[in-house]
Amino acid sequence: MSTFKFLIILFSIVLLLSVQACSRTEDKQQQPVFKQVPQIQEIKPERPAKIKLKRDSKEGYSWEISGDDVEEIIKADKKLRKDLKSE
């Protein structure tokens, strides 16, 4: 019976020590690894120019171009004019 009590006391001491070891916190707090960069938050994704190409009964083409970037719209218009005139 005394061996049984000794084992119970030994088990409880080991259990208390392991719980205490797991619950310890360090005084130094770690700095976060990732920081927010304000420049990244201000970037908006670029949307491509939307082109609606129409063909009329006289074998001619017309189109509507819409988008946010004016330079992209002008470039798409020039490319369409060049490609469709060569046909």
C-alpha positions as CSV (number, residue, x, y, z in Angstrom):
1,M,0.0,0.0,0.0
2,S,2.8,2.4,0.7
3,T,4.2,1.7,-2.7
4,F,0.9,2.7,-4.2
5,K,0.8,6.0,-2.3
6,F,4.4,6.7,-3.3
7,L,3.5,6.2,-7.0
8,I,0.5,8.5,-6.7
9,I,2.6,11.2,-5.1
10,L,5.3,10.8,-7.7
11,F,2.8,10.9,-10.5
12,S,1.2,14.0,-9.2
13,I,4.5,15.8,-8.8
14,V,5.5,15.0,-12.4
15,L,2.1,16.1,-13.6
16,L,2.4,19.4,-11.8
17,L,5.9,20.1,-13.1
18,S,4.8,19.4,-16.7
19,V,1.8,21.7,-16.4
20,Q,4.0,24.4,-14.9
21,A,6.6,24.0,-17.7
22,C,3.9,24.3,-20.4
23,S,2.3,27.4,-18.9
24,R,5.5,29.5,-18.6
25,T,5.7,32.6,-20.6
26,E,8.7,34.5,-21.6
27,D,9.1,38.2,-20.5
28,K,10.2,39.2,-24.0
29,Q,7.4,39.5,-26.5
30,Q,8.3,38.6,-30.0
31,Q,7.7,41.3,-32.7
32,P,5.3,40.3,-35.5
33,V,7.1,39.0,-38.5
34,F,4.7,40.6,-41.1
35,K,4.2,44.3,-41.1
36,Q,1.6,46.2,-43.1
37,V,3.1,48.2,-45.9
38,P,0.8,51.2,-46.8
39,Q,1.9,51.2,-50.4
40,I,0.5,47.7,-51.0
41,Q,-2.9,48.7,-49.7
42,E,-3.2,51.6,-52.1
43,I,-2.6,49.5,-55.3
44,K,-5.7,48.8,-57.2
45,P,-5.8,45.9,-59.7
46,E,-5.8,47.0,-63.4
47,R,-8.8,46.0,-65.4
48,P,-8.3,45.4,-69.1
49,A,-10.2,47.3,-71.8
50,K,-13.5,45.7,-72.8
51,I,-14.1,45.5,-76.5
52,K,-17.5,44.8,-78.1
53,L,-16.9,43.9,-81.7
54,K,-19.9,44.1,-84.1
55,R,-20.1,43.0,-87.7
56,D,-22.7,44.6,-90.0
57,S,-24.3,43.2,-93.1
58,K,-21.9,45.0,-95.5
59,E,-18.9,43.0,-94.2
60,G,-17.8,46.0,-92.1
61,Y,-16.8,46.0,-88.5
62,S,-17.5,48.5,-85.6
63,W,-16.6,48.3,-82.0
64,E,-17.1,49.8,-78.6
65,I,-14.2,50.0,-76.2
66,S,-14.5,50.8,-72.5
67,G,-12.1,50.8,-69.6
68,D,-10.3,52.8,-66.9
69,D,-7.0,53.4,-68.7
70,V,-7.2,55.8,-71.6
71,E,-3.9,54.8,-73.0
72,E,-5.0,51.1,-73.0
73,I,-8.2,52.1,-74.9
74,I,-6.3,54.0,-77.5
75,K,-3.8,51.2,-78.0
76,A,-6.6,48.7,-78.4
77,D,-8.4,51.0,-80.9
78,K,-5.2,51.4,-83.0
79,K,-4.6,47.6,-83.0
80,L,-8.2,46.9,-84.1
81,R,-8.0,49.5,-86.9
82,K,-4.7,48.0,-88.2
83,D,-5.8,44.4,-88.0
84,L,-9.2,44.9,-89.5
85,K,-8.0,47.0,-92.4
86,S,-5.5,44.3,-93.5
87,E,-8.4,41.9,-94.2
